[in-house]
Amino acid sequence: MNLVEHAEIRDLLDELKPIAEELTPNEREMYTHLAGKYETPTQGAFDDKICLEVMLRNVGIRRGMGIKPADASREIDLPRK
């Protein structure tokens, strides 16, 4: 990982820090893991930046839809026939 990628990831982590309470539990766990991982320059995974971008997108979508993080689950309750 080069320093530019590391800086981009640190910027995303900094952007997520003030809104961490709006993350779902699994997003918060991933955020905490990545924040610890990138405290110092490290060999990161190719998808770490993508994960952080998706978390930011998800927060924006939940805000726009008026969904609280506790209400955002992986279960979809479909009507039964």
Phi, psi and omega in degrees: 000134179269171184292331179294314178297319178299317180294321178297319179293318178298321178298317178296319177298319178294325179290326180280334186307311182289346181246018183301331180290345179270000178277150174288164182305318180289326175293318180297321178297316179294319178300313180299317179298312182291324178299318177292321182295324185257022174295328176232156177304132185214166174277103184268170176276153183296336185259004180299316180296319179298317179302316181293320178296322179293320178299315178298317178299316181299318178299316179298319179294314180298320178299313182296329181266355180071031181261131176278148181305325181293334181273348181273104180240173179274355181271137176245118182272099180267147178297140180267143179251000000 
